């Protein structure tokens, strides 16, 4: 097989129902020259079974990167997944984020040397998350605002994300108060840049661990571009049992040091001193 133009890392942990919907959303992509690298933070056999089946049902290659369950170790499995990526450009998202059919093409078309791309997500309530079927994904009904409203979505300014024209998206990207940070659910960058900062800091658990890598990219001179109104993904609802205030506080201290000392490299990333 020819080298893919983009590698897409999808993180997951024991969430087969959502992961299957996410994988079907990539089958519907208009841009096809990609591979999926599953960064699996210790899922059990049902995830293995799902991926074995999906390998035969989708048109793109799936690489399953797994390690044993040892609590929330997303940074560690992401670093392992980065090394398995065959493309020069990497897009990262999560196993609960379904990608609209132009999601990958948007990241491809807007990539630029010296930059990473920062997108957001659109949160769905649990009722709609459960309602969405394979057919709704493949025919893109679930990305249609009228369909979502008919299935219980409440009216909100945030709904502009789903139907913004290119001109409207450009304006909204320019005026949004949200920083163009590295967001683990929707961000992309050059593999060489990610390797140059040594990937993710493996001391970090949930809470800003993705942004911290982006901050080191900034310190290295890489800039970011805001694409939250162009690259659309729908976030399927779920509980967050892994949220831990102690870990969040620890992460904030690490980020403070990165900012104060203008750090570009972490000693706790892909390469570690033995």
N, C-alpha and C positions, 0 to 999 in steps of 0.2 A: 504493500500500500504506500502511496505517495505521502510525504510529510504533510501533516495537517497545517493549515494556516493559523489556527488558534487552538489552544488547549483550554478546556473549560473544567475547572475544579469545582466539584459539588460536594460540600460537607454533609455528613449524615450520621445519625445515631439512632438505631432501633425505631425507624419511622417509615415503614415500608409503604403504607398507603399514600403518604404524601410524596415520598420519593418516586413512586410509580407515576403519579400525576406530573411531577417535575420532568421526568424523563420523556413522557409523551409530549410535553411542551417543546422539548428540543427536537423531537421528530418532526414537529410542525415548522421548524425554522426555514426561512427563505434562503439563508446562507448555509451551505451543506458541508464545507470542507473543515470539519472540526472533529476533535475527539473529546470524550468525557472522561475525566479522571475522578473517581469517587474517593473522597477522603473520609474514610470510615473510622470513627473514634471508638471502635469496639463493639459493633453491632453483633447480634446473635444470628443463628442460622437462617431465619426468615429473610433477612436482607441478602444473604448469599443466594438463597433460592430465587428471590426476585430478580437479582442481577443476572443470574444464569438464564432465566427465562427471557428477560428483556434483551439480552445479547442476540437472541434469535428473532426478535420482533421489531427492532429498530434498525435504521440504516447506518448508524454511526458506531465507531468502536467505543467500548466501555472498558476502562482500566480500573480495577478494584484494588485500592491501597488500604490495608487494614492493619490495625494493631490491637492488642488485647485491651479490654476495658480496664482502665485505671482511673476512673473519674473523668472529669472534664479536661481532656488533653487535646483540644482542637488545634492549638498552635503546633504541637508535635506532629500530628497527622497531616496538617497542611504542609509542613516542611517536607515530609516524606513524599507527598503528592507532587509538590513543585519539582522534585528531582525526577519524577516519572513523566513529566510533561515533555512531549516531543516537539512542540511548536516553539517558535521564538517569542510568541505573544500569549499571555495568560489572562483569562477571564475567571474571576472567582464569584461563586454564588453559593446558595445553601439548598439543602434538600427539602426545604419548605417554600421555595420561591419559584413559581412557574413563570417561564419566559415568554413574552409575546413573540409572535413570529418574526418580527424585525429586530429582536433583542441582540442577537449575535451580529447581524449585519451592521447595526448601529455602532457597536463597539469596534468592529473592523473598520468601518468608514471614518470614524472619528479618532482613531489612534494616531499618535504622532510621536516622533522621537523627542525625548526629553520631557514627556508628560505621562501621567497616568489619568485614567478616566474614572469619575466618581458618579455613581447612580444611586437611586434610592429604591424604595419599594412601596407598594400600595397594600395596606393591610385589609384582609377580608375577615368578616366575622365567621365564627365556627359553622353556623348554619349554611352559609354559602360554600365554605371550604369543603364541607361534606357532600353538598349537592353536586358539585362539579364532576362530570363524567369524562371518560376518555374522549367521547364524541364531542363534548363541549370544548375540549382543549384542541382537538384536531381541526374542528371547524371554526375555532377562535371565538365562539359565543361568549365564553367566560371573560374575554377582554373587552366585550362590548358593553358600554355604559348602560344602554337601554336594557340589556339582558340582566345585568347586575341589579339595576333598580327594580326590575320586575321580580327578582328573586330576593328582595328584601334589603338591598343596600340603601342606606340613608343618604339624603342629599347633603353635599359638603363641598367647600371650595377645593378640597383635596381631590375631588373627582375630576378636576381639570387635568390631572396627570394622565387620565385614560383616553382623553379625546383631544389633546392639544395638537394643533397643526404644527408643521415645522417652524413657522414664523412665531406662533404663540409659544411653542416650547422654548425657542431661543430667548424670548422676552422673559418668560417665567424663570428660566435658568439664570438669567442675568440679575433678576431682582430677588430671588429666594434668599432668605437670611441663613439658610443651611450651608455650612462650610462644605467645600468640595474635598472631603477627607477620603481616605481609603476605607470603604465600607465593605465588609466581608460578604455581604449579600449581593453586591452589585458594584464591582470595581474591576478594572483591567489595567495591565501594564506589561512592560517588556520583561521577559525572563531575566535578561542580563542585569537589569536594574534591581530586580528582586534579589538576585544572587549577590549583587554588589553590596547590599545592606545586610546580607546573611539571613534573609527571610524573617520569619516570626520569632519573637523572643519566647522561648519555651518555658520560662518561669511564669508566664502569664496565663491565667484562666479566663473565665468570662468577664467581660467588661472593658471595652476599649482596646483589646488586644490587636484588632485589625488596624485601628487608627494609629497605634504606636508604630507599626511598621511604616505606615504612610508618613508619619512625622520624621522618621529617619530618611525616607526618600526625599522629603522636603529639604532636610539638612544636607543631603548630597547634591542638591540643586535641581532635582526633578520637580516640575510644577504639576498642577492638577487642572483638569477641565470638568466643569459641571455638566452632567448629562441626565439629571434626575427626571426631566420631563421628556426625554427622548427614549431612553432605555428602560422599558417598562417591564416590571415583574410583579406578580401578585403573591403576597405573603399569606400562606395558609395558616390558620390559627392553631395554636397549641399551647400547652402549659410550659412554664419555664422553671422546672424544678432545680435547674443547675445554677440559678442566680444565688450568689453568695457575697454578702456585703464585705466580708473580710478580704475576699479575692479582689473585689472591685477597688477597695482601699489600697491594696498592695499594688495593683496595676497603675493606679493614679500616681503612686510614689515613683514607680519605674518611669512613667511618662514625664514626670517632673524633672528627673535626672536627665533624660534624653533632651528635653528642652533647654535646661540650664547649661549642659555641657556640649550642646550641639552635636550629639552623637549620631553617627551615620551607620555604625556597625554594632551588632549585639554579639557578645561572646557566648550567648545562650541560644543560638539559632541553628541553622543547617550544619555549619561547621562548628565543632566544639573542641576545645583543648582536652586531650585525654589525661 
